[in-house]
Amino acid sequence: VYDRALPSVDAIALCNEALGRLMRTGARVVLISGNHDSARRLGFGSELIDEAGVHLRTDPTRVGQPVLLPHRDGSGVVAVYPIPYLEPAAVRADLLEEGSPGRGHAAVLDAAMCRIRADLAGRPGTPSVVLAHAFVAGGLASDSERDISVGGVSVVPASCFAGIDYTALGHLHGAQAVSESVRYSGSPIAYSFSEEHQRKVVLLVDLPKTPGTPPKVEAVPTPVH
């Protein structure tokens, strides 16, 4: 959400303005904390703003609790599972069993996905979306992402998100498809010269009502002034 743990006053004001404009359209907003954010600071008041239609998830213990959004056709719901950035050393005790051999991002993300699949199993026929902040194998990095490697173990396989209808990824700044249903939208503006030739977009995803049906994804260009 922000570019540092203690964001500037101007950055907070801009975020507040953007969320207000989105809410006035009637949109529901789901946000997760990333590796630049202070999850505890960002998560203050999150249960209160849930009521306003802004769903901010920063607590790793809540990964199995979806945000249920009405499907665009007016019948049924879509289960959106927000996974905040999982710093392995910080969340290991929350997500992994004692004595687990896993030590990197793949281990904690796998544990988070186990909780998500357990909840989704109790919602037959419900389309699913996962939000995650990670470096997924197959993605192309630029110079401006902050390193999230831990002991050399930073890359997460795309298979981690198997069975989910659409996975919206954050961290890498270039828009790219890891697979048909696992994608990075990228950053809306360039943050380093290595992003000079990137085409900045946002992704508009049309999620079919039937689980397992590939989503339709449209890349909408964002203006670069």
N, C-alpha and C positions, 0 to 999 in steps of 0.2 A: 504494500500500500504506500509506504514511504521509502525514502532512500537511505534512511538512517534510524537508529533506535530512538534518538531525540530529534524529531523533525522540527524544522523551523516554523515560526508562527505563520509565515506566508503559506507554507505547504499545508498546514492544518486548515487554514482558511479556504484554500483552494479545494481540498478534499471535502470540506463541509459544504461548499457551494455546489460541487459536482453531485454529491449525494442528494442534496435538496432538489436539484434540477431533475435528477432521475426519478425521485419519488413523486414529483409533480406530474410526471407522465403516466403514473399508475404502475410503473415497473416495480418488480421485486428484485432486490439486489442481494447477492451472496458474495461475501468477501472472505478471504483467508489471509492470515499473516504470512509474510515471506521471510527470507533469510536476512533481509535488511531491517526488518521490524523488531521492536521489542514486543513480544507477544503479550506479556502481562500488562504493559501500558496501553497497547492498542485495544486489548480486550475489555478495558474498563467500561462498564455500562452496557455490555453487549446484550444482556438479557432484556434490558429496558428498550433498546432500539429495535429488538425483534418485533415488538408490537407495531412499529412504524413501517415494517416491510423491508428493513435493512438487516440482513442476517450476517453477523460478523463472527467468524469462528477462529479462535486462537488457542483453544484448550485441546491438547492431544487426546485426552480421555473421552472426548465427545465425538470421536470420528465415526462411531457407529450410529449416531443419531442424525437422520437426514432432515433436510429442509424440504417439506412437501409443497410443491408448487402445482397449481392447476394446469392441466394440459391445455395447449392452445385451442383445441377443438371444444373445450368446455366440459368434457367428460373425463373423469379419472384424474390422476395426479402423476407427476414426475418426482422421483426421489433423488434429491441432490445431496451428495455426501461431500462436504468440505473437509479436506485434510490440510491443516496448517503446515507450514514448513516444520519438519521433524528433525531437530538437531539430535543425532543419535545419543550422544552422552547425556543430554538433558531429559530425553523422553524414554530412555531405555527401561527404567524402572516402572514407568506407567504402562508400557505396551508389551514388553517381553517378559516371559517367565524367568524366574531366577535360574541361572545356570545355562541359559540359552547361548549357543555359540555365536550367534549373529553379532556383528560389531559395527556395521555400516548402515547407510541409508536404505539399502535393499531389505535388510532385516526388519527395521522399524516400519517401513512402508508395507512389507508383507504382513506384519502383525496388524497394522491398521486395516488393510484390505480384508483380512480374516474377519474382523469385526463387522465390516461393511457387508460382506457376503452373508454373514450370519443374519443380519437384520433384513437384507434383501430377500433372503429365502422365505421370510415370513410375509412377503408382499408379492405373491405370484401375479404375473402379468403387468407389473409396474415398471415402466421405463426408468433407466438409471443414468445418472450423471455423476462423475467424480471430479472434484477440483483438487489439484495437487501442485506442490511447488518442489520440483526435483530436476535432476539432470538425468534424463532418460536416454538409454543407449540408442544411437542413431541420430541424435540431435547434433546440430552444428553450433558451436559456441562462438562468441565474439570476444573482444578485449575488455568489454565493460561489465561482464558479469562477475560478481564477487565469488571467489573460489569457495566451494562447499565440500571439498574433499576432506575426508577424515581417515587418516592412516592409509591413504591411497584408495580407499573404498568409497567412491562417490556415485558411481554410475548404477542406475536402476534399470533392469530389463523391462521392455514394454509388456512382456507377458505378465508382469505384476498386476496389470489392469484388465486381464482377461475376464470376459463375462460381463463387462460394463458397456452400456450402449454408447456412451461418449465420455472421453476423459479430456478435460480442459487443463492444460499444463501451464505453469508459470516458471520462470527462472531464465530461460534462454531468450535473448532479445530479438531473434529472427523468427518470422512466421514460418512454420514448417510442420509437415505431417510425418510423424513417426510411423503411423499406420493410418488406415482409413478412419478409425474411430479414436485415435490418440494423437492430439495435435497441440502445438504451441501457437498461440496467437501472436506472440512477440510483443515487444514494447511499442507503444504508439508513436514514439519519436526516437531518433537516434541518440545514443549516449556515448559513442566513440567513433573515431574515423574508420574503424573496421566495419562499421555498419553503413558506410557511405552508399553502397549499392543495394542495400536491403529495401524491399518494397513493404512499407509499413501499412498494416491492415488491422481491422478487427474482424472476427469470424462470426457470421450469422449462421447458427446451426438450427436446422429444422429436424427435430427429433420425432421419428415416427412413433405412433402409439403402441405398435407391436414390438415388444422387446426382441432383440436379435436382428432387427432390420437396420441396414446401414443408414446413418443420418445423411441428410443433404447439407453440405457446408459451402457457404458463399463467402469469399474474401472481399470485404468492403474496404476500399482504400481510405486511409486517413490523410488529411491534408498536411503537408510539410511546408511550413512557411519559410 
